[in-house]
Amino acid sequence: MTSLPTRTRAVVLHSYNLDGWRVEDYDLPPLKPDEVLLRVTAAPLNPSDVAFLQGMYGIRKPLPTIPGFEGGGQVIAVGEKLNAADWVGRRAACLATGAIGTYTEYLVTHSSVVLPVADDISDDAASMMLVNPLTAWALIDMAAAAGVKAVIQTAAASALGKMLRRFGESRGIAVINIVRRAAQMESLTAEGAAHVLDSSSETFDGDLRGMASGLGARMAFDAVGGSLTDRILRAMPNGSRIIVYGGLEGSPVSVGVDQFIFRDKHVQGFWLSSWMPQNPVKVAEAWAAVQAQSAAFRSDVRAHFSLDRFDDALRLYTAQMSGGKVLITP
Ligand SMILES: NC(=O)c1ccc[n+]([C@@H]2O[C@H](COP(=O)([O-])OP(=O)(O)OC[C@H]3O[C@@H](n4cnc5c(N)ncnc54)[C@H](OP(=O)(O)O)[C@@H]3O)[C@@H](O)[C@H]2O)c1
């Protein structure tokens, strides 16, 4: 048997800021009984990764650490509790659970978040099959459970926003898509989105009020925060609920107290990292749907960068996030 790698080339974070990393070698820990060693083939940059680099995400890891929350790769070894014949050689989508994130040649992670994929799924697609698809599924599941006929979403030109629209419509739920630029409005309309509004337009608040009332949108999914959350909640019918699942604006949500007291409106959060362990049965249902409806849950790819060009990848992605994912291909 060939010996396993003990070190990996990786993006290593030494301080929490966008420049606080170097590409260097990092020691791999020995495999625990229920862990898997993968050779990473691709890993996307997501908003959560950018927030993590800046120390502004929901978790901070002791430094130095390797960033990157999700990716795809090939299993090359497993811990002693796992049957090697079931795992080794399989291509999989995966999440990072320990100090080693996915911007690395080799990843050690827990087997519960390594999900083998079918042969017809590309390496690129496999690397983006968990974070956004499972979140889009979970949000639409909340809407279906609440029995709403229509939902509103912000950052609708994001990879997740496009999935949420396609999957929501496949479940018979109309989606009102809010974007921040005219070009995003055009691209979503060209993709077939029926209800698209630009929050930078002068008529936005009135247009949203009319659309929300016409379609009966009593639930909204907000990835932006800041003052947009209040504008959306105000435009929705009494008794509506907004679920904040991202903070792209980087500023606190402010909502007038009148909305809570006199309009019976509600604001709550959503985090996939909490939802997954609390909903194992739904995770399995969501994963089956993501594989079966791969067209609905697909992400476009804009560019690939090697580890050594992480700087270029980060610059391209943070300058403009729409238009396809930027992938790290070690
Ligand atoms: N809570 C959870 O568990 C969870 C899980 C997955 C994803 N998320 C969140 O879901 C959101 C979308 O993720 P993604 O990977 O799909 O994103 P993405 O494909 O990288 O796209 C991000 C989108 O947000 C837009 N945007 C950026 N800053 C904005 C702002 N201040 N106001 C309005 N729009 C803004 C970008 O527009 P430009 O092109 O103009 O930059 C782009 O269309 C993120 O907030 C992410 O953190 C949350």
PDBQT file of the ligand as one rigid body, heavy atoms in Angstrom, charges set to zero:
ROOT
HETATM    1  N1  LIG A 401     -27.502  31.110   6.722  1.00  0.00    +0.000 N 
HETATM    2  C1  LIG A 401     -27.025  30.082   6.027  1.00  0.00    +0.000 C 
HETATM    3  O1  LIG A 401     -26.975  28.961   6.531  1.00  0.00    +0.000 OA
HETATM    4  C2  LIG A 401     -26.550  30.309   4.623  1.00  0.00    +0.000 A 
HETATM    5  C3  LIG A 401     -26.179  29.219   3.822  1.00  0.00    +0.000 A 
HETATM    6  C4  LIG A 401     -25.781  29.465   2.499  1.00  0.00    +0.000 A 
HETATM    7  C5  LIG A 401     -25.735  30.759   2.013  1.00  0.00    +0.000 A 
HETATM    8  N2  LIG A 401     -26.068  31.777   2.845  1.00  0.00    +0.000 N 
HETATM    9  C6  LIG A 401     -26.067  33.163   2.369  1.00  0.00    +0.000 C 
HETATM   10  O2  LIG A 401     -26.744  33.226   1.125  1.00  0.00    +0.000 OA
HETATM   11  C7  LIG A 401     -26.319  34.391   0.438  1.00  0.00    +0.000 C 
HETATM   12  C8  LIG A 401     -26.040  34.041  -1.022  1.00  0.00    +0.000 C 
HETATM   13  O3  LIG A 401     -24.913  33.167  -1.095  1.00  0.00    +0.000 OA
HETATM   14  P1  LIG A 401     -24.342  32.727  -2.526  1.00  0.00    +0.000 P 
HETATM   15  O4  LIG A 401     -23.203  31.836  -2.325  1.00  0.00    +0.000 OA
HETATM   16  O5  LIG A 401     -25.470  32.259  -3.357  1.00  0.00    +0.000 OA
HETATM   17  O6  LIG A 401     -23.853  34.139  -3.072  1.00  0.00    +0.000 OA
HETATM   18  P2  LIG A 401     -23.149  34.515  -4.477  1.00  0.00    +0.000 P 
HETATM   19  O7  LIG A 401     -23.548  33.570  -5.538  1.00  0.00    +0.000 OA
HETATM   20  O8  LIG A 401     -21.712  34.700  -4.231  1.00  0.00    +0.000 OA
HETATM   21  O9  LIG A 401     -23.813  35.918  -4.809  1.00  0.00    +0.000 OA
HETATM   22  C9  LIG A 401     -23.929  36.951  -3.860  1.00  0.00    +0.000 C 
HETATM   23  C10 LIG A 401     -24.963  37.932  -4.399  1.00  0.00    +0.000 C 
HETATM   24  O10 LIG A 401     -25.240  38.931  -3.406  1.00  0.00    +0.000 OA
HETATM   25  C11 LIG A 401     -25.217  40.208  -4.027  1.00  0.00    +0.000 C 
HETATM   26  N3  LIG A 401     -24.820  41.193  -3.030  1.00  0.00    +0.000 N 
HETATM   27  C12 LIG A 401     -23.609  41.338  -2.451  1.00  0.00    +0.000 A 
HETATM   28  N4  LIG A 401     -23.640  42.355  -1.560  1.00  0.00    +0.000 NA
HETATM   29  C13 LIG A 401     -24.893  42.863  -1.592  1.00  0.00    +0.000 A 
HETATM   30  C14 LIG A 401     -25.554  43.925  -0.920  1.00  0.00    +0.000 A 
HETATM   31  N5  LIG A 401     -24.914  44.678  -0.025  1.00  0.00    +0.000 N 
HETATM   32  N6  LIG A 401     -26.844  44.174  -1.219  1.00  0.00    +0.000 NA
HETATM   33  C15 LIG A 401     -27.513  43.433  -2.123  1.00  0.00    +0.000 A 
HETATM   34  N7  LIG A 401     -26.951  42.389  -2.799  1.00  0.00    +0.000 NA
HETATM   35  C16 LIG A 401     -25.659  42.116  -2.522  1.00  0.00    +0.000 A 
HETATM   36  C17 LIG A 401     -24.206  40.056  -5.144  1.00  0.00    +0.000 C 
HETATM   37  O11 LIG A 401     -24.412  41.063  -6.115  1.00  0.00    +0.000 OA
HETATM   38  P3  LIG A 401     -23.178  41.713  -6.948  1.00  0.00    +0.000 P 
HETATM   39  O12 LIG A 401     -22.969  40.849  -8.140  1.00  0.00    +0.000 OA
HETATM   40  O13 LIG A 401     -23.698  43.055  -7.270  1.00  0.00    +0.000 OA
HETATM   41  O14 LIG A 401     -21.964  41.702  -6.052  1.00  0.00    +0.000 OA
HETATM   42  C18 LIG A 401     -24.546  38.653  -5.663  1.00  0.00    +0.000 C 
HETATM   43  O15 LIG A 401     -25.654  38.698  -6.538  1.00  0.00    +0.000 OA
HETATM   44  C19 LIG A 401     -25.118  34.919   1.208  1.00  0.00    +0.000 C 
HETATM   45  O16 LIG A 401     -25.505  35.968   2.059  1.00  0.00    +0.000 OA
HETATM   46  C20 LIG A 401     -24.704  33.723   2.051  1.00  0.00    +0.000 C 
HETATM   47  O17 LIG A 401     -23.993  34.073   3.215  1.00  0.00    +0.000 OA
HETATM   48  C21 LIG A 401     -26.473  31.587   4.131  1.00  0.00    +0.000 A 
ENDROOT
TORSDOF 0
